[in-house]
Amino acid sequence: MLNHKENKPDRRNIKITVSFQKRLLLIVFLFFFLACVLLWFLLTGASVKRAQQSLQRGIDDIQLDIDQASILSVAKQTTAAIFGNDSPDLPTNEELTLYAENNDIEEINYIDENGIITRSNFTQYIGFDMRNAGEQSAGFDAQMRQLKQSGVMEYVQESGSISYDSSVQRKYAGVWLEKGGYVQIGYDAAAFQQELDELVLNVSKNHHIGAGGGFIIVNPSMQIISAPKEFRHLIGIDMSGYLEEPLDETTQEKLITGEIDGTSCYCMYGICEGYYIITFIPEREVHSPRTITTTIMALILLTTMITLFYFIYRLIQKSIVDNIRSVNRSLQEINNGKLDTKIEVHDNQEFDTLSTNINQTVATLNRYIDEAKKRLDNELSYAKLIQNSSIPSVYPPFPGRDEIDICGGMTTANEVGGDFYDYFFISETTLCFLIADVSGKGIPAAMFMMRARSALKSCAQRGMEPAEVFSIVNDALCENNEANMFVTVWMGWLNTSTGEIRYINAGHNPPLVKKGHAGYEYISERSGAILAGIEGKKFKEHTLVLDPGDSLLLYTDGITEACDPAQEEYGEDRLREHLCSLPGSMDSESICAAVKQDAARFAGRAPQFDDMTVLSLKFKGGIQ
């Protein structure tokens, strides 16, 4: 009996140790395998991303050479030669005519700040109004002025028929003068095309991407007309059979694969003046650093894991394992919420002290949790009250303003949320209204929401242009944004006299608009960048005109992404169909309530994971 009792712990010790050893070994090598796979995919993605950037830069360089090398250079030279002197006087029409003849230029015009041609080698053009002319002239003048606001002082326009005479085809370039106005240089389209053809035939000879990549120029018939000197034998071959995907709008500037001269390559292409600019780089060159780096890191990781496994195994003993397991079982119950659990491990002084300390800690933790919960409940109640008071809640919000009917509503997922909406007049006839969704939920989102709302409203009330408001607010939110939070915003400026809405969509869901007796439809243009994403980002303004009786609905993704217990989303189609089913006589407050109620009805007992916010605007007619 004595020997049996003495041998029993030994057998039990060996069994536990061996079991632990096997499991630890399995975990170590499983982690090693997953780490290697993850490293492989991360490096593959990084390699492909770098290759894509290199190929895109190559396309940009070639496009710049092809599209701007000739005519823009002539425009700059001409501007410097005859408009660049210090004299405030402009050259005469005769001087422009002489310079154009001597330098083989079809057309030289000077356009003043009002868009009027005041100097030209074609005297019949004097007094021509660029802004109110045909599509070519008006488009050129508008682009020049828009680029100047961005700090760009030059522009090259695509070939086309001139506004003065539709039978004449020309290509234009323009350069702004420091003294005011800008110079427009015109080339005969056919002559420019001939120069372009000569440039294209030689543009890719000495250009390379990496060690084995380069550029291929393909004409509209898909025949290779220019290639690096190592691939000159490909000239004249049909390129379409070399690529895995066709060259069309769906693959333009998209990374595709192909086989160039028997080598698998990554390829990208762009289109310039009718030519296909194809950049390529061998796949083996792209992935070579990945393979080397993965191999080295795998060896280091394997050596480290084997060493750790050895020392951990040597340090683990039966008494420690058993007692740790006993403590862990009790701790697991505590972690599962059973805070009345007691740890009773007293085999030795160390574990007795550990058990006593843990039990005391849990008791103290229980007390702190109770106190913190009460304090948090109070603070959240105040936070919710503050947040609710910061958004419009009175309906109708503008008594006496019968030309509009506007209302918003929000149901937060937590006590406080990151959605918000607002509407306010900045002049007698201009109503600003917006809806936004901050990334994340809870208190951090609510704090960022207050910051974004305050900035948007402050800038709008100062009378800034929509694009300026968004640029300033975006830069302000990017500052000290260590949490990398962002906000999507749809904001409009409604002229209550005309029904015109100037708006900007910064990454938000597309609104729905109801025109006349038709049903609601989504506004389909592409949304812009989010706020607090990239500092210095520019935002594009759009325009929408509402007639009397038209309606607009804004919402956040908490509506369309609401899920039922089967994890099916409410969706945009269901939202549109529900809106179309509502009576046209419903006011904005009822529409907001109906939308939220339908989304909640669809979700049923499924928990609400995101804030649900809507804003409805009905335009009844301008002030007379």
Protein Blocks (a to p, Z undefined) as FASTA:
>chain_A
ZZmmmmmmmmmmmmmmmmmmmmmmmmmmmmmmmmmmmmmmmmmmmmmmmmmmmmmmmmmm
mmmmmmmmmmmmmmmmmmmmmmmpmbfbdcdfklmmmmmmmnopabdcdddfkopafbdf
blklgopafklmcfklmmmmmmmmmmmmnopabdcddddddfklmkbccdddddddfkgp
jddddddfklmmmmmmmmmmmmmmmgcehjlbccddddfkopafbdcfklmmmgopafkl
mpmbdcdfklgopacdddeehiacddddddeehiacdddddfklmmmmmmmmmmmmmmmm
mmmmmmmmmmmmmmpcfklmmmmmmmmmmmmmmmnopambccddfkbmklmmmmmmmmmm
mmmmmmmmmmmmmmmmmmmmmmmmmmmmmpcfbdcfbghiambccddddddfblbdcbdc
ddddfbfklccddddddehehjllmmmmmmmmmmmmmmmmnopafklmmmmmmmmmmgop
lnopacddddddddfknopacdddehiacddddehjbccdddfbdcdddehkaghiacdd
ddddddehiacddddfklmmpccfkopafbjmlmmmmmmmpcfkbcfklmmmmmmmmmmm
mnmmaccfbdcdddddddfbdcZZ
